[in-house]
Amino acid sequence: MPLIEVSIARGRTPEQLRSLIGELHRAAEKAVGAVPENTTVIVREIEHEHWSRGNQTIAERNAAAQETATAHEAAANLAAEQRSH
């Protein structure tokens, strides 16, 4: 009776989560001969503010990446504007 527990950052579609569950069931069947009706899969979705690596949450990393992308976009727009003059 395999019990498979997965923690994943929130943000996947229901279809993606369903696919993950299906793949985990198939992996248990293949790897240990588990019977599907005896396999339990638990998927825990974790809020981005509650998951950290390297003392930085996913939310903080996403915000920093957005700031960097915005800064690069602003610099590119300024460069393009200067070239057009």
N, C-alpha and C positions, 0 to 999 in steps of 0.2 A: 504494500500500500504506500507508494511514494507520495510524499507531501513536498511539493515544490513551491518555495516562496521567493518572490521576486520583488525588489524595490526598484522603482523607476521614477524619474522626474515627471511630474505632471505635464501634460501637453500633447499626449498622443491621441489620435482619433479612436473612436470605438472600434473601427475596423482594424487599426494597427494593434490594439490591445487584444482583439479577438484572434488575430493572426499569431501574436506572440503566444497566447494560451494554446492554440492548436499546435504550434511548433514544439512547445514544451511537452505536450502530451505525446507527440510523435517521438520526441527524443527519449522519453522514458520508456516507451514501447520498444524502441530499437535497442537502447543501451542495456536495459535490465529485464526486458520481456514483460513490462508492466501491462496489466489489463486496463484499458481506458476507464472503465467504470470504477476502478479501484484507485485511480490517480486523482489527487487533489492539487489544484494550482491556485495559489493566492497571489494576486498582483496588488501591491501597495503603491499608490501614486503619492509621491512626496512633493509638497509645495517647494517651489524654487528657493524660498526664504529659509527652508528647513533643511537644506542639503548643502554641505560645504566640502570643499577640498582645498587644501593649502590655506586654510583660514579665510576663505572667500566663498560666499554662497553663490549658487547658480544665478540668482537674481542680481547680485553685485557684478558677476562676470558679464552677464548679459547687458547690464547698464553701461559698463565700461566699454564693451564692444560697440554698443550703439553710439556712445560718445565719440569713439575713435572713427567710426564710419561717418558720422555727421561732420566731424572735423575734416576728414579727407574729402568728403563731398563739397564742403564749403571751400576748401583750398582749390579743388579742381574747378569749381565754378568761378572763383576769382581769377585763376590762371586763364581760363577760357575768355573771361570778360576782358582781361588785360590784352590778350592776343587780338581781340576783335577791334581794339581801338587803334 
